[in-house]
């Protein structure tokens, strides 16, 4: 419920300032793929909120699928595809879910999204300078209580001497590993070992 209320505040603020008979064109740009539960829940929440708040709505949904492929060549192909699909559409708003969609929307804000207001959610690797001068962007970031999680694990499992940190090689995983490294400096007498998706082939764990 909190997520849905937050998305109502963010998504509607930029695109429904005044209700008119004009059709509103809104794009939901997802970092990940359909069938990924986290993304599916976000799309469901945003869709429910927007269809309830905007009477005449044309909704578009794109899945960047960047958990499975994330290369410069792939992003260039996505850019070309979105040009083909949306060059003649003037968006009234964009909802970007998670880090990769936000970064894509920031990079191509004028080029593809005609400077439309952008609401984002689920962003991990965030720092305030990212939005410097970008008044069209607003959203929610994820803040992990890393130190409290480590403390709880050590309380539940007495005598822990080594903590393994496993992350994928997406911007989300890289950002989370950076945050954990910072928090680990507060944990004395515990060794941290970091395993990243960048260091292994897919078949290494099969």
PESULCOR-V935990 format. One record per pair of residues at least 24 apart in sequence whose C-alpha atoms are under 8 Angstrom apart, sorted by the first residue. I is the first residue (numbers start at 0). J is the second residue. If there is no record, write none. Layout:
BEGIN
i=I j=J
i=I j=J
END
This chain:
BEGIN
i=2 j=44
i=3 j=44
i=3 j=45
i=3 j=48
i=6 j=44
i=6 j=45
i=6 j=48
i=7 j=45
i=7 j=48
i=7 j=49
i=9 j=118
i=9 j=137
i=9 j=138
i=10 j=45
i=10 j=49
i=10 j=92
i=10 j=93
i=10 j=94
i=10 j=117
i=10 j=118
i=11 j=49
i=11 j=52
i=13 j=91
i=13 j=92
i=13 j=116
i=13 j=117
i=13 j=118
i=14 j=91
i=14 j=92
i=14 j=116
i=15 j=53
i=18 j=53
i=20 j=55
i=21 j=55
i=22 j=55
i=22 j=56
i=22 j=57
i=23 j=53
i=23 j=55
i=23 j=56
i=23 j=57
i=23 j=90
i=23 j=91
i=24 j=56
i=24 j=57
i=24 j=58
i=24 j=59
i=24 j=88
i=24 j=89
i=24 j=90
i=24 j=91
i=24 j=92
i=25 j=56
i=25 j=57
i=25 j=58
i=25 j=59
i=25 j=90
i=25 j=91
i=25 j=92
i=25 j=93
i=25 j=94
i=26 j=58
i=26 j=59
i=26 j=60
i=26 j=61
i=26 j=90
i=26 j=92
i=26 j=93
i=26 j=94
i=27 j=58
i=27 j=59
i=27 j=60
i=27 j=61
i=27 j=93
i=27 j=94
i=27 j=95
i=27 j=96
i=28 j=60
i=28 j=61
i=28 j=62
i=28 j=63
i=28 j=93
i=28 j=94
i=28 j=95
i=28 j=96
i=28 j=100
i=29 j=60
i=29 j=61
i=29 j=62
i=29 j=63
i=29 j=64
i=29 j=95
i=29 j=96
i=29 j=97
i=29 j=100
i=30 j=62
i=30 j=63
i=30 j=64
i=30 j=65
i=30 j=66
i=30 j=95
i=30 j=96
i=30 j=97
i=30 j=98
i=30 j=99
i=30 j=100
i=31 j=62
i=31 j=63
i=31 j=64
i=31 j=65
i=31 j=66
i=32 j=62
i=32 j=63
i=32 j=64
i=32 j=65
i=32 j=66
i=33 j=62
i=38 j=96
i=41 j=96
i=63 j=100
i=65 j=99
i=65 j=169
i=66 j=169
i=69 j=169
i=81 j=111
i=82 j=111
i=85 j=111
i=86 j=111
i=89 j=113
i=90 j=115
i=91 j=115
i=91 j=116
i=92 j=116
i=92 j=117
i=92 j=118
i=93 j=117
i=93 j=118
i=94 j=118
i=94 j=119
i=94 j=120
i=95 j=119
i=95 j=120
i=96 j=120
i=96 j=121
i=96 j=122
i=97 j=121
i=97 j=122
i=97 j=123
i=97 j=171
i=98 j=122
i=98 j=123
i=98 j=124
i=98 j=170
i=98 j=171
i=99 j=170
i=122 j=171
i=123 j=171
i=123 j=174
i=123 j=175
i=124 j=170
i=124 j=171
i=124 j=173
i=124 j=174
i=124 j=175
i=145 j=178
i=145 j=179
i=145 j=182
i=146 j=182
i=146 j=183
i=146 j=185
i=159 j=189
i=160 j=188
i=160 j=189
i=160 j=190
i=161 j=189
i=161 j=190
i=161 j=191
i=161 j=192
i=162 j=189
i=162 j=190
i=162 j=191
i=162 j=192
i=163 j=191
i=163 j=192
i=163 j=193
i=163 j=194
i=164 j=191
i=164 j=192
i=164 j=193
i=164 j=194
i=165 j=193
i=165 j=194
i=165 j=195
i=165 j=196
i=166 j=193
i=166 j=194
i=166 j=195
i=166 j=196
i=167 j=195
i=167 j=196
i=167 j=197
i=168 j=195
i=168 j=196
i=168 j=197
END
